[in-house]
Amino acid sequence: MVSVVLTLDAGEEDLLVKEHQGVLGLRRHRLQRIVNEAFQQGGLLTVEDIANRLLNCGERTLCRDIKAFKEQDVVLPLRSTIRDMGKSVTHRALIVKQWLSGKEYSEIARATHHSIEAVANYVDKFKRVVCLAKNNYEIKTIAFLVKLSPSLTQEYYDLYHAIDAYRIGKMSWMI
């Protein structure tokens, strides 16, 4: 544990956000600000800490906010996402999606608060999953060989098929 200084109320800035985006927008703005402030100071907050001690909202509410960020391809630096703890490991798929869209490792690392080495590792494991999937291995076997959880292996497998389906659909327009 480390001590961090967080800005819970940024005064005029927060008032403007609330005026334009409402209470929901203000909570999400504050969430993004405090997790980034903690991360910059070497700390990682948990969903429980944020919900119960800082923003005084329910954990389910906070999980919906985090999901909304993920849908915008924004990975918040939380203990669960940075340390791969809990159910929230889907940031790996977001990182791979960014790589598939053509972004450089350094750009992805900055945006997701991961090291370049971690980004390269996620992409490498995705490539290995794809290679084994193309050779008709089963998900459990792929997970064992690549040393990933079956759920993450399935997520990578689904991502591979979604990208493949997108490319086939795009090619049919060209014919």
MODAKA-V874929 format. One line per field, one symbol per residue. ss: DSSP state (2 for helix, 1 for strand, 0 for the rest). burial: b if it has 24 or more other ideal C-beta (glycine too) atoms within 12 Angstrom, else e. Layout:
ss = ???
burial = ???
This chain:
ss = 0000000000022222222222222222222222222222000010222222220000222222222222200000012222000000002222222222000022222222000222222222222222222200002222222200022222222222222222222222220
burial = eeeeebeeeeeeeeeebeeeeeeeebbbbbbbbbbbbbbeeebbbbbebbbeebbebeeeebbebbeebbeeebbbbbbbbbeeeeebbbbbbbbbbbbbeeeebeebbebbbbeeebbebbbebbebbbebbeeeeebeebbeebebeeebbebbbebbeeeeeeeeeeeeeee
